[in-house]
């Protein structure tokens, strides 16, 4: 899959994922499971640099490497 998650987006996802792992450990029951699932999604998309939802919406927060600008919508 094409990378569509920018640097700051990745950092925020990873930090939020780690926070959700911590909160999942503090919570109990169904809330704990939900927090862990969200944490895994955030960590995976942050580490891999690809978000399937962004792909479906044709969105990207990744800058073009040559120009340093965001790619045009629909690409």
Sine and cosine of phi, psi and omega as CSV:
sin_phi,cos_phi,sin_psi,cos_psi,sin_omega,cos_omega
0.00,0.00,0.48,-0.88,-0.01,-1.00
-0.97,0.23,0.68,-0.73,0.03,-1.00
-0.94,0.35,0.76,-0.65,-0.03,-1.00
-0.67,-0.74,0.25,0.97,0.00,-1.00
-0.90,-0.43,0.87,-0.49,-0.03,-1.00
-0.96,0.29,0.12,-0.99,-0.08,-1.00
-0.86,0.50,-0.79,0.61,-0.01,-1.00
-0.91,0.42,-0.59,0.81,0.05,-1.00
-0.89,0.46,-0.67,0.74,0.01,-1.00
-0.90,0.43,-0.69,0.72,0.00,-1.00
-0.88,0.48,-0.71,0.70,0.00,-1.00
-0.89,0.46,-0.67,0.74,0.01,-1.00
-0.89,0.46,-0.67,0.74,-0.02,-1.00
-0.92,0.38,-0.71,0.70,0.02,-1.00
-0.89,0.46,-0.71,0.71,0.02,-1.00
-0.90,0.44,-0.64,0.77,0.03,-1.00
-0.87,0.48,-0.69,0.72,0.03,-1.00
-0.90,0.43,-0.62,0.78,0.05,-1.00
-0.89,0.46,-0.67,0.74,0.00,-1.00
-0.93,0.37,-0.54,0.84,0.09,-1.00
-0.89,0.45,-0.70,0.71,0.03,-1.00
-0.88,0.48,-0.74,0.68,0.00,-1.00
-0.91,0.42,-0.57,0.82,0.05,-1.00
-0.89,0.45,-0.56,0.83,0.04,-1.00
-0.95,0.31,-0.48,0.88,0.00,-1.00
-0.99,0.12,-0.43,0.90,-0.04,-1.00
-1.00,0.07,0.15,-0.99,0.04,-1.00
-0.75,-0.67,0.33,-0.95,0.11,-0.99
0.93,0.38,-0.60,-0.80,-0.08,-1.00
-0.90,0.43,-0.57,0.82,0.01,-1.00
-0.88,0.48,-0.65,0.76,0.03,-1.00
-0.88,0.48,-0.70,0.72,0.00,-1.00
-0.89,0.45,-0.70,0.71,0.00,-1.00
-0.88,0.47,-0.70,0.71,0.01,-1.00
-0.88,0.47,-0.64,0.77,0.03,-1.00
-0.92,0.40,-0.63,0.77,0.02,-1.00
-0.90,0.44,-0.72,0.70,0.04,-1.00
-0.88,0.47,-0.65,0.76,0.00,-1.00
-0.88,0.48,-0.69,0.72,0.00,-1.00
-0.89,0.45,-0.69,0.73,0.01,-1.00
-0.88,0.48,-0.74,0.67,-0.01,-1.00
-0.89,0.46,-0.70,0.72,-0.01,-1.00
-0.91,0.41,-0.69,0.73,0.00,-1.00
-0.90,0.44,-0.74,0.67,-0.02,-1.00
-0.92,0.39,-0.56,0.83,0.04,-1.00
-0.94,0.34,-0.66,0.75,-0.02,-1.00
-0.97,0.26,-0.62,0.78,-0.05,-1.00
-0.99,0.15,-0.54,0.84,0.01,-1.00
1.00,0.05,0.22,0.98,0.01,-1.00
-0.76,-0.65,0.73,-0.68,0.04,-1.00
-0.88,-0.48,0.90,-0.44,0.00,-1.00
-0.86,0.50,-0.57,0.82,0.02,-1.00
-0.91,0.41,-0.67,0.74,0.08,-1.00
-0.86,0.51,-0.64,0.77,0.01,-1.00
-0.89,0.46,-0.69,0.72,0.00,-1.00
-0.90,0.43,-0.59,0.81,-0.01,-1.00
-1.00,0.04,0.01,1.00,-0.03,-1.00
0.82,0.57,0.71,0.70,-0.01,-1.00
-0.91,-0.41,0.46,-0.89,0.05,-1.00
-0.48,-0.88,0.64,-0.77,0.12,-0.99
-0.94,-0.34,0.10,1.00,0.01,-1.00
-1.00,0.07,0.74,-0.67,0.02,-1.00
-0.98,0.19,0.49,-0.87,0.14,-0.99
-0.91,0.40,0.72,-0.70,-0.07,-1.00
-0.92,0.38,-0.54,0.84,-0.06,-1.00
-0.97,0.23,-0.72,0.69,-0.11,-0.99
-0.99,-0.14,-0.30,0.96,-0.06,-1.00
0.96,0.27,0.26,0.97,-0.01,-1.00
-0.92,-0.38,0.30,-0.95,0.04,-1.00
-0.94,0.34,0.57,-0.82,0.04,-1.00
-0.93,0.36,0.44,-0.90,0.02,-1.00
-0.90,0.43,0.48,-0.88,0.00,-1.00
-0.87,0.49,0.63,-0.78,0.03,-1.00
1.00,-0.06,-0.04,1.00,0.04,-1.00
-0.95,-0.30,0.00,0.00,0.00,0.00
